[in-house]
Amino acid sequence: MPTPDPNRLLHVYRGLVEVSALINGIVDYDALLPAILEVARSVFHVEASSLFLVNEDGDLRLEVARGPDGETAAPLVIVPRGHGIGGWVLEKNEPLLVADAYADARFFREADRITGFTTRSILCVPLVRDDEAIGVLQILNPLHRAAFDQADLEAFVAYSHLVATAIAKLRFLQRRAEQTRVEQEVAIAREIQESFLPARLPELPGFEAAACYRPALTISGDFYDVQAIGPEEVWFAIGDVSGKGIPAALLMAQAVSHLRLLMRPGLDPSQVLSLWNDRLAGTTVRGMFITALVGRFLLAENRVEFASAGHPAPLRVDASGVEAVNALASPPVGVVRGTDHALNTLAISPGQFLVFYTDGLPDSFDARHSELGLPGVLGLLAGPAPRHARELVRALRHGEALHRKEVAPRDDMTILALGLPS
């Protein structure tokens, strides 16, 4: 084997020092890839260079290629794992020097056919970071020589370590930037979502309202609303959109906007729920639906009317204790257009409260996977009769947290207490 030219080796290793500073100074992932190839082409004096990265199927996809004219291109070339020179290098995790490409059965000739380039000699090295193969890097056709030699291979392996480190670093920075962007968007989505909830609950003589709203994730599919329509009529609603996260929050915002237009004098809760259902039916996606309860307090008549669409029945609390109200219900909102909703009517006296909640309250689980359940919820309200709505909400929220302890909540939870203090 001929002795390598010491001047050529000195040029190569000086180039490696320069490239280390170059690729570590690049912070844009899209700018890094062509820079890697241009430096390889310049330092190793070759006609072309190419970079393949492992795709989601485990095959090699050509990400960028630098040709003899210096132009950067990336035609669609997929090399199946284990095929071609690159596939072999990836699978074996070994560098490879091929003096005559067309004499090597492993050579993937389809790449030349697609690109119009003629490959003579190849140096191909795996890109590995933290024991994970992320791709292969190759240079093609040394200038003024028939083929690469062992000195080229050793220097190119050193170069590949720098490249793998740079790609891994920028991928990490890219993921962190994307995570930050998503977190910012989710925070904005939460602010928008919370803007659909009442900023203040109505304050009327002889009437009290209190609420608790706790998302399981950053944003929630739960909602509630309380609106005073004049001095003697208070409308309210509570609901739970199926699913979690941004899709549930978007449907929640759409649903609450429609509902607020419907809660008005001249309609009763069953009519409002039917109109609301018809507006939403056919517009929800991927089988999403809403369990909801809509009602109104008629203060002058000491009467409550409500209609339920697949939602848990309320609890009635007074000096005699706490009980679950027997209520008629219909299918959830948004499932079938033209659904009729039964109207439930309750008499209510001073000293009585109604508690409405989403299923995140009874479906609370502790570390032993023990469910709080409706009996547990009723137990949280056993004892001296509360004098104010906020006491009911506080007792339920505190009791649910004690039941769950260190376990993260599995579902959104909303509690709404309304009533007539004594």
C-alpha positions in Angstrom: 0.0 0.0 0.0 1.5 3.4 -1.0 2.4 5.8 1.8 -0.1 8.6 2.2 1.1 12.1 1.3 1.9 13.9 4.6 0.9 17.2 3.3 -2.6 15.8 2.4 -3.0 14.4 5.8 -1.9 17.7 7.4 -4.6 19.4 5.3 -7.2 16.9 6.4 -6.5 17.2 10.1 -6.4 21.0 10.0 -9.7 20.8 8.3 -11.1 18.7 11.1 -10.1 21.3 13.6 -11.7 24.0 11.6 -14.9 21.9 11.1 -15.2 21.3 14.8 -15.4 25.1 15.4 -17.7 25.5 12.4 -20.4 22.9 13.2 -20.4 23.8 16.8 -21.1 27.4 15.9 -24.2 26.5 13.8 -27.4 26.7 15.7 -29.8 26.1 12.8 -30.4 22.4 12.0 -31.4 23.1 8.4 -28.1 25.1 7.9 -26.0 22.4 9.6 -26.6 19.6 7.1 -25.4 21.3 3.9 -22.5 22.8 5.9 -21.4 19.2 6.9 -21.3 18.2 3.3 -19.6 21.3 2.0 -16.8 20.9 4.6 -16.4 17.2 3.8 -16.1 18.0 0.1 -13.6 20.7 0.7 -11.5 19.0 3.3 -11.3 15.6 1.7 -11.1 16.9 -1.9 -14.0 14.8 -3.4 -16.5 15.2 -6.1 -19.6 14.7 -4.0 -20.8 14.0 -0.5 -24.2 12.8 0.9 -25.9 12.4 4.2 -28.5 9.8 5.0 -30.5 9.7 8.2 -32.6 6.9 9.6 -36.3 7.5 9.0 -39.2 6.3 11.1 -39.2 2.9 9.3 -35.6 2.3 10.1 -34.5 2.8 6.5 -32.0 5.4 5.2 -33.4 8.6 3.6 -31.2 10.9 1.7 -31.4 14.2 3.5 -28.9 16.3 1.5 -26.3 15.7 -1.2 -23.5 18.0 -2.5 -22.5 17.4 -6.1 -19.5 18.3 -8.2 -20.9 21.7 -9.1 -21.2 22.6 -5.4 -25.0 22.6 -5.6 -27.0 21.0 -2.7 -29.9 18.8 -3.5 -31.9 16.0 -1.9 -33.8 13.9 -4.4 -36.0 11.3 -2.8 -33.7 8.3 -2.3 -34.7 5.7 0.3 -32.2 2.9 0.9 -33.8 -0.1 2.7 -32.0 -1.1 5.9 -29.3 -3.7 5.1 -29.2 -2.7 1.4 -26.5 -0.8 -0.5 -23.3 0.5 1.0 -25.1 2.8 3.4 -27.5 0.1 4.5 -24.6 -2.3 5.2 -22.7 0.3 7.2 -25.8 1.2 9.2 -26.6 -2.5 9.9 -23.0 -3.5 10.8 -22.2 -0.2 12.5 -18.8 -0.2 10.7 -17.0 2.2 8.4 -16.4 1.0 4.9 -14.0 1.9 2.1 -15.0 0.8 -1.4 -12.3 1.3 -4.0 -14.6 0.3 -7.0 -18.3 0.9 -6.3 -19.6 -1.0 -9.4 -17.5 -4.0 -8.6 -19.1 -4.2 -5.1 -22.3 -6.2 -5.0 -23.5 -4.1 -2.0 -23.5 -0.9 -4.1 -27.0 0.6 -4.5 -26.9 1.6 -8.2 -30.5 3.0 -8.0 -29.1 6.1 -6.3 -26.8 6.9 -9.3 -29.7 6.3 -11.7 -31.9 8.8 -9.7 -29.2 11.5 -9.3 -27.4 11.1 -12.6 -24.1 10.8 -10.8 -21.5 8.2 -11.5 -19.9 6.7 -8.4 -16.3 5.3 -8.5 -15.0 5.1 -5.0 -16.9 5.5 -1.7 -16.0 6.2 1.9 -19.1 5.5 4.1 -19.2 5.8 7.9 -22.0 5.4 10.5 -23.2 8.3 12.5 -23.7 7.1 16.1 -24.6 9.0 19.2 -25.2 7.4 22.6 -25.1 4.0 21.0 -27.9 4.9 18.6 -27.3 4.8 14.9 -28.8 8.0 13.4 -27.6 7.7 9.8 -24.6 7.4 7.5 -22.2 9.9 5.9 -20.4 9.3 2.7 -18.0 11.0 0.3 -17.6 9.9 -3.3 -14.8 10.0 -5.8 -11.6 11.6 -4.6 -10.2 14.2 -7.0 -7.0 13.4 -8.9 -7.0 9.9 -7.5 -8.6 6.6 -8.5 -9.8 5.6 -5.0 -9.7 6.5 -1.3 -7.1 5.0 1.0 -6.9 3.9 4.6 -5.7 7.3 5.8 -8.8 8.9 4.3 -11.0 6.4 6.1 -9.4 7.1 9.5 -9.7 10.8 9.1 -13.3 10.5 7.9 -14.2 8.3 10.9 -13.0 11.2 13.1 -15.0 13.6 11.1 -18.1 11.4 11.5 -17.8 11.6 15.4 -17.9 15.5 15.1 -20.9 15.3 12.8 -22.9 12.9 14.9 -22.3 15.1 18.0 -23.4 18.2 16.1 -26.6 16.6 14.7 -27.5 15.2 18.1 -27.0 18.6 19.8 -29.1 20.5 17.3 -31.8 17.8 17.4 -31.9 18.3 21.1 -32.1 22.1 20.8 -34.7 21.7 18.1 -36.8 19.5 20.4 -36.4 21.8 23.3 -37.5 24.8 21.1 -40.5 22.9 19.9 -41.4 21.9 23.4 -41.1 25.5 24.5 -43.3 26.6 21.5 -45.9 23.9 22.4 -45.9 24.9 26.1 -46.4 28.6 25.1 -49.3 27.6 22.8 -50.9 25.4 25.4 -50.6 28.3 28.0 -52.3 30.6 25.5 -55.0 28.0 24.9 -55.6 27.7 28.6 -55.9 31.4 29.0 -58.4 31.5 26.1 -60.3 28.5 27.5 -60.5 30.0 31.0 -61.8 33.2 29.4 -65.0 31.2 28.5 -65.6 30.5 32.2 -67.4 33.1 34.3 -65.0 35.7 35.7 -67.4 36.2 38.6 -70.4 34.3 39.9 -73.7 36.2 40.3 -74.4 37.8 43.7 -78.1 38.1 44.4 -80.0 38.5 47.7 -80.8 35.1 49.1 -78.7 33.1 46.5 -75.2 31.7 46.6 -72.9 30.2 44.1 -69.4 28.7 44.3 -67.3 26.7 41.9 -64.0 24.7 41.6 -62.3 24.0 38.3 -59.3 21.7 38.1 -57.9 20.4 34.8 -56.1 17.1 34.9 -53.8 18.4 32.2 -52.9 22.0 31.4 -56.2 22.5 29.7 -59.5 20.9 30.2 -62.7 19.7 28.6 -64.8 20.6 31.6 -66.8 23.8 31.8 -69.4 25.6 33.9 -71.5 28.7 33.7 -73.8 30.7 35.9 -75.7 33.7 34.6 -78.3 35.9 36.4 -81.1 36.7 34.0 -82.8 39.4 36.0 -83.1 39.5 39.8 -85.2 36.3 40.2 -83.8 33.9 37.5 -80.4 32.3 37.5 -79.3 30.0 34.7 -76.5 27.5 35.2 -74.7 24.8 33.2 -72.0 22.2 33.8 -70.5 19.8 31.3 -67.7 17.5 30.4 -66.3 17.1 26.8 -65.1 13.6 26.0 -61.4 13.4 25.8 -58.7 15.8 27.1 -56.2 18.3 25.9 -56.6 20.8 23.0 -59.3 19.0 21.0 -61.6 18.8 24.1 -60.8 22.5 24.9 -61.7 23.6 21.4 -65.0 21.8 21.5 -65.6 23.2 25.0 -65.1 26.8 23.7 -67.5 26.2 20.7 -70.1 24.5 22.9 -70.1 27.3 25.6 -70.4 30.0 23.0 -73.5 28.3 21.5 -75.0 27.7 25.0 -74.8 31.2 26.2 -76.8 32.4 23.3 -79.6 30.0 24.2 -79.9 30.5 28.0 -82.6 33.2 28.0 -86.1 33.9 29.2 -88.9 32.2 27.3 -87.2 28.8 27.2 -86.9 26.2 29.8 -83.8 24.0 30.4 -85.1 21.1 28.4 -85.7 23.3 25.4 -82.3 24.9 25.7 -80.6 21.5 25.9 -82.5 20.3 22.8 -81.6 23.4 20.7 -78.0 23.2 21.9 -77.8 19.5 21.0 -79.2 20.2 17.5 -76.6 23.0 16.9 -73.7 20.7 17.9 -74.9 17.4 16.4 -73.0 16.7 13.2 -70.3 19.3 13.9 -68.3 17.3 16.5 -65.4 15.2 15.1 -64.0 11.7 15.8 -66.9 10.7 18.0 -66.5 13.4 20.5 -69.6 14.3 22.7 -70.5 16.3 25.7 -72.2 15.2 28.9 -74.0 18.3 30.3 -76.6 19.6 32.7 -78.5 22.8 32.1 -80.8 24.4 34.6 -82.2 27.5 36.2 -83.2 28.7 39.7 -86.5 30.5 39.8 -85.9 32.4 43.0 -89.3 33.9 43.5 -90.9 30.4 43.3 -88.2 28.5 45.3 -87.9 26.1 42.4 -85.1 24.6 40.3 -85.5 23.2 36.8 -82.8 21.3 35.0 -82.3 18.9 32.1 -79.5 16.4 31.9 -77.7 14.9 28.9 -75.8 11.9 30.2 -74.5 13.9 33.2 -74.3 12.9 36.8 -77.4 13.9 38.8 -76.9 16.6 41.4 -76.6 16.2 45.2 -79.0 18.0 47.5 -77.5 19.1 50.8 -79.4 20.5 53.9 -79.6 20.2 57.6 -81.0 16.6 57.3 -78.0 15.4 55.3 -77.0 14.8 51.7 -78.7 12.7 49.0 -78.3 12.1 45.3 -81.3 13.5 43.4 -83.3 11.1 41.2 -83.3 12.7 37.8 -84.3 11.8 34.2 -81.5 12.0 31.7 -81.0 11.7 27.9 -78.0 10.8 25.7 -75.0 13.2 25.6 -75.0 16.4 23.6 -73.8 16.2 20.0 -74.6 12.5 19.3 -78.1 12.5 17.7 -80.0 15.4 16.3 -83.6 15.8 17.4 -83.1 14.3 20.9 -85.8 15.2 23.4 -84.7 16.1 26.9 -86.8 15.6 30.0 -87.4 18.5 32.4 -86.6 17.8 36.1 -88.2 20.1 38.7 -87.2 20.4 42.4 -88.5 22.6 45.2 -85.8 24.3 47.1 -85.9 26.0 50.5 -83.6 28.3 52.4 -80.8 26.3 53.9 -80.7 23.9 50.9 -78.0 23.6 48.3 -77.5 21.7 45.1 -74.1 20.4 44.1 -73.3 19.6 40.5 -70.0 17.9 39.4 -68.2 16.2 36.6 -67.1 12.6 36.8 -63.5 13.6 37.7 -64.8 13.8 41.3 -66.3 10.3 41.8 -63.7 8.8 39.4 -60.8 9.9 41.6 -58.3 7.1 42.3 -55.7 6.7 45.0 -52.4 4.8 44.8 -54.2 1.4 45.4 -56.5 2.1 42.4 -59.4 2.6 44.9 -62.1 4.8 43.4 -63.7 7.5 45.5 -67.1 6.7 43.9 -70.5 8.3 44.7 -70.6 6.8 48.3 -67.2 8.4 48.9 -68.5 11.7 47.6 -71.5 11.6 49.8 -69.3 10.7 52.8 -67.2 13.9 52.2 -70.4 15.9 52.8 -71.5 14.0 55.9 -71.4 16.0 59.2 -72.7 19.4 60.1 -74.8 21.1 57.5 -72.8 23.7 55.6 -74.0 27.3 55.8 -72.5 28.5 52.5 -71.9 27.2 49.0 -68.2 27.8 49.2 -68.0 25.4 52.2 -69.4 22.6 50.1 -66.9 23.2 47.3 -64.0 23.4 49.8 -65.1 20.1 51.5 -65.3 18.2 48.2 -62.1 19.6 46.8 -60.1 19.0 49.9 -61.6 15.5 50.4 -60.9 14.4 46.9 -57.2 15.6 47.2 -56.9 13.6 50.5 -58.3 10.5 48.8 -55.9 10.8 45.9 -52.9 11.9 47.9 -49.7 11.9 45.7 -51.4 10.4 42.7 -51.9 12.7 39.8 -55.5 13.3 38.8 -56.7 11.1 35.9 -59.6 13.4 34.8 -60.7 17.0 34.9 -62.8 17.9 37.9 -65.4 20.7 38.2 -67.7 21.3 41.1 -70.6 23.8 41.2 -72.6 24.5 44.3 -75.8 26.6 44.2 -78.4 27.3 46.8 -80.3 29.4 49.2 -78.5 30.1 52.5 -80.6 30.1 55.6 
